[in-house]
């Protein structure tokens, strides 16, 4: 951790105070005073929150069904393998797969036109929606893996006891199942959110250069502008903002679970 995380992070932090010209705080003054950087940051968090919400809903439904409704072991294994198999494929390959699906002559447009839903091809690709959908697909296995590990440790006798005492399915879910699965929800949400915030490949491929998020902006300053100090300042800005949001999330959750 010290060698591969703490030391590189300290180097980025020090570099952010070393602009080619001006005082040491020049980069942070420029970031704080320019609305463009804040818009990019908010856009990054907006997309990441949507991805976290979508993966939570889909991942929870799938993991819950996998552990409490699918009884045949063979089917459970097949569903589980199908859910985590995309992890063995590169993000670039998966993103290009969605380009084929969402293109103007892609499978989705062709299907909708043949069903009469669309009268002409609709712009599905290179939009915020295409980035959110593809990122949700990329991040979904992480949510499923995290939730599934928690569901496997829930004692089924607790659910049976709740129903024996007269609680209906909804009461049992909200009073027993969901509170017991909350550690998985927290861990899965944090993993998906942090990975989405730092995602570079999927937003750059699926937006076609029309959507700017912080990882792309940081990359441009490092590799295109060759302004390492500004790139480092933006990286620190993203890190501090992410830590702040996660801290607020954990604080609210802690008060809720008391």
N, C-alpha and C positions, 0 to 999 in steps of 0.2 A: 504493500500500500504506500509506503514511504517512497520507494523508488519509482513506481509507475503511476502514482496519483499525486501525492503531496508535493514532491519536487517539481514535476511539470506544471502543476497548478500555481505554485509560487513563481515559476519562471514566467508564466502568462501574466500573473498579477504584476510583477516587476516591469515586464515589457510594456504594459498598458500605461505606465508613467514615464515612458521614454519616447515622446514624439520627436520627429526629426527637427521640428522648430517649435519654439514657444516654451511655456512653462510645463511643469510635470502634470498639471491638472488640465491641460488643454483638451485632451481627448474627452474626458468626462464632462467638461464644460460644454463642448460641442454636442455630445450625446444628450445631455440634459436640456439644452436649449433648442434642439432641432425636433420638430414635431414628427418628422418622417421616421426617425428611429423608434419613437414610441408607437407609431401606427404599425410598423413592422412587428414590434414586440407584441402588441395586442392581437394582431392577426395571427401570430404564431400560437399564442395561448388560446385564441378562439378555436382554431383548428384542432389543437391538442385536446381541449375540453370536449369537443364534439366526438373525437375519436375515442376518448376515454369513456364517454357515456354510451356510445354505440357498442363498443366491445364489452362493456359491463353487462348491458342488457342481453346481448347475444350469447356472451360467454356464460352468464349465470343460468340462462334457460337451458343451454346445452349441457353444462356441468350438472345442473340439478336433475335433468332428465337422465343423464348418463348414470348417475348414482342411485336414483330412487325409482325410476320407471322402466329402464331397460334391464330386464332380468337375465336374458340369455348372454352368457359370457362372450360368445363369438361375436355377436352384434355389438356389444360394448367395446370389444377390442377393435373392431373395424371402424367404429365411429371415432374412437379415441385416436387411432392411427391416422384417419382422414383429417382430423382436426389439427394434429401436430406435424403432419407430413410437409406442409409448406415451409417449415423452418429449415428443411434440407435444401431449399432452392434459394438462389440469390435474390435479393430485393430487386435488382435490376430486371431479372427475368420475370418476376411476378408483376412488376410495374408494366412491363411491355405486354404481358398477357392481358392486363386491363385496358391497355391501349387498343388491342384487337377487339375487346368486348365493347368498349365505349365509343369507338370511332363512328363517323357518319355512315359508313357502310359496314359497321360492326354487327355482331350477333344481336345485341340489344335493340338497336335501331331497326334492323331487318325484321326481328320478331314482332316488335310493336307495330311496324307498318303492315305486316301480314295479318295481324290481328285487328287492324283498323283503329288502333289507339292513336298512332301518329299518322298524319297525312303526308308528311315529308320528314326526312332525317332531322333530328334535333341535336343541337350542340350539347353533348354530354362530356366531351373530352376537353381538357385544358380549362377546367373551371374549378372553383373551390370545392364543389361537390365531388368531382372526380378525385381530387386529392384526399378528401375525407374518407371516401369509400375505399380507396386503395390502401390508405394508411390503416383503416379499421381492419381490412383483410390481413394486412401484414402483422398487425399487433394482436389480433384475436388469439392466436395460439398461446401467447404469454399469459393472457387472462385466463384461458381455459386451464392451462397447466397449474396456475396458482390456485384457482378456485377448486379444481379437482382434488388437489392434495389436501385441502381443508375438508371438503365434503366426505372424503374417504375416512376421516377421523371422527366424523359425527356418529355417535352411537344411535342406531335405528330404534333402540328400545325407548329412547327419550321421546321420539315422535309417536311411537305406539302408546306410551304412557299418557301423552297429551290427549290423544284421541280417546283413550279409555276413560279419561276424566271428563269427557264431554266436549272438548274443544273441536270445532270444525276444521276443515282443511286450511282456510285462510287464517284463522286464529293460530293454528299450529305453526303455519309458515312464519307469520310475523312475530310470534312470541317465542318460538323455539328454533326453527330452522335458520331463519335469517340472522338472529343474534349470534348463533353459533358459527355461522359462516362469515361473520363480519371481519375477522382477521384476514381471510382470503380476499374479501372485497377491498380492504385497505391496501394490502400488498399488491394485488393485481392492478388497482387503479394507479398507484404510485409508479409501478413499473411501466405501464402503458403510457402514462402522462409524460414521464421523463424521457422515454424513448421517442415519443412523438415530438416533444419539444426540440430534441436534438436531431431529428430525422433530416437528412439532406437529399438522399437519392430519390426517394419517392416524390417529394414536392417538386424537385427540379425536373423530373421526367414527366410527371402527370400534369404539371401546370404549363408546360411549354414555354417557360420563361415569363409567364403572365402573372405569376403570384410570387411575392417576395416574403420570405420568412427569415428568421434570424440566422439559422445555419447557412443558408445561401448567401446572405449578406456578409456574414463573417468570412466565408470562403472567398467571396469576391474581393474583400479587402486584403486578405492574405495572399491569394494567388493571382489576382488580376491587377489590383492597385499596388500590390507589394508594400502596403502600409501595415506592417506587423503590429505597430503600437495601437492603431485604431481597431484592428481586428481583435487584439487582445482585450481592449476596453469593452468592445461589444460582447465578447465572450464572457467577461466578468459581469456585465450588465444582465445577460441572459441567465447566468448562474445565480446571481443574487435575487433576481425576480422569481426564478423557479423555486428557490429555497423559501422565499417569502410566501408564495402561494401554497406550497406544501405544508409549511408551518401553520398557516391559517386553517387549512383543511384538517390537519391533525388536531388542532386545538378545538375546532368546532365538533369534530367527531368524538373527542374525549369528553366534552361536556354532554354530548348526546347519549353516550354509552354509560354515563354514571348511574 
